[in-house]
Amino acid sequence: MKVELSTDDTGPDIGKPCTPPPGSKVKAGAEVRVTDGDGKILGTDRLDPGEANGSGLITCEFGFFFKVPGASENYVMTVEGFPPMSYTREDIRRGLSLWEDQGTLSQG
């Protein structure tokens, strides 16, 4: 999960700890949960501490990881503090990249 910090290469050095800008809803340690189409919990994790990344556009990135069984065609991911987001098995297979922009979480 990424949060923009700057567009002019300013901010923390790449690979160094970072925190989201004021007003961001992303928080290190927030729970991430995936459920199947029936609401059964398939995996949970917590967002890692933020780490600066990028070139020109500097972001604060918060990682998470868990394996999701491929038994369902449709999934719902919930990141603490944001509305649930729906995904298909194919979306997850390709990998998800999430961005917060002005308090809204979207796939980037």
Wavefront OBJ file of the C-alpha trace (Angstrom):
o trace
v 0.000 0.000 0.000
v 1.388 3.410 -0.985
v 0.852 7.001 0.103
v 2.377 9.883 -1.886
v 4.914 11.972 0.017
v 6.301 14.280 -2.690
v 6.522 14.757 -6.445
v 9.896 16.544 -6.471
v 12.299 13.996 -4.948
v 12.117 15.594 -1.496
v 11.408 13.659 1.664
v 13.094 10.736 3.397
v 15.877 8.832 1.646
v 14.777 5.745 -0.290
v 14.635 2.693 1.970
v 14.381 4.787 5.141
v 11.429 4.762 7.552
v 8.595 7.156 6.735
v 5.201 8.175 8.017
v 2.196 9.199 5.943
v 1.431 12.904 5.576
v -1.078 14.565 7.919
v -4.635 13.543 7.092
v -3.672 10.126 5.736
v -5.745 7.189 6.979
v -2.969 4.614 6.407
v -1.386 3.461 9.672
v 1.406 0.973 10.302
v -0.073 -2.016 12.137
v -3.555 -1.608 10.595
v -5.284 -4.922 9.945
v -5.687 -6.200 6.371
v -8.282 -8.959 5.896
v -9.451 -10.993 2.905
v -12.748 -12.863 2.876
v -14.376 -15.022 0.224
v -17.739 -14.288 -1.416
v -19.526 -15.855 1.571
v -17.696 -13.707 4.147
v -15.357 -16.491 5.388
v -12.003 -15.029 6.525
v -9.218 -16.444 4.330
v -6.255 -14.411 5.542
v -5.198 -11.522 7.742
v -2.034 -9.509 8.249
v -0.998 -6.112 9.570
v 0.625 -3.294 7.589
v 4.393 -3.146 8.057
v 6.074 0.114 9.108
v 6.365 2.602 6.235
v 9.441 2.673 3.991
v 10.246 5.441 1.494
v 10.396 4.374 -2.149
v 10.358 5.883 -5.637
v 12.190 8.235 -7.932
v 10.798 11.716 -8.495
v 7.480 10.622 -6.999
v 8.362 9.602 -3.447
v 5.925 7.311 -1.677
v 5.656 5.830 1.790
v 4.983 2.107 1.300
v 3.392 -0.255 3.815
v 3.759 -3.937 2.985
v 1.613 -6.889 3.919
v 1.513 -10.511 2.802
v -0.605 -13.616 3.151
v -1.575 -16.518 0.924
v -5.208 -16.746 -0.118
v -6.630 -20.148 -1.081
v -7.813 -20.083 -4.706
v -11.161 -21.754 -4.025
v -13.325 -18.670 -4.557
v -13.782 -16.529 -7.677
v -14.582 -13.356 -5.701
v -12.899 -11.834 -2.676
v -13.288 -8.795 -0.444
v -10.248 -7.041 1.024
v -10.656 -4.781 4.014
v -7.889 -2.476 5.208
v -8.602 -1.034 8.640
v -10.029 2.480 8.286
v -11.211 2.057 4.658
v -14.352 0.633 3.022
v -14.070 -2.976 1.758
v -12.844 -3.499 -1.829
v -13.949 -6.390 -4.068
v -11.507 -8.406 -6.202
v -11.584 -11.456 -8.429
v -9.219 -14.412 -8.270
v -7.494 -13.067 -11.416
v -6.941 -9.624 -9.805
v -5.199 -11.240 -6.841
v -3.176 -13.610 -9.051
v -1.748 -10.604 -10.952
v -0.967 -8.831 -7.687
v -2.650 -5.848 -6.092
v -1.146 -2.403 -5.713
v -3.110 -0.116 -3.416
v -2.826 3.687 -3.158
v -4.330 6.085 -0.680
v -5.172 9.448 -2.192
v -6.868 12.059 -0.002
v -8.368 9.443 2.301
v -9.588 7.132 -0.471
v -8.066 3.728 -1.144
v -7.845 2.595 -4.766
v -6.028 0.059 -6.897
v -3.057 1.648 -8.653
l 1 2 3 4 5 6 7 8 9 10 11 12 13 14 15 16 17 18 19 20 21 22 23 24 25 26 27 28 29 30 31 32 33 34 35 36 37 38 39 40 41 42 43 44 45 46 47 48 49 50 51 52 53 54 55 56 57 58 59 60 61 62 63 64 65 66 67 68 69 70 71 72 73 74 75 76 77 78 79 80 81 82 83 84 85 86 87 88 89 90 91 92 93 94 95 96 97 98 99 100 101 102 103 104 105 106 107 108
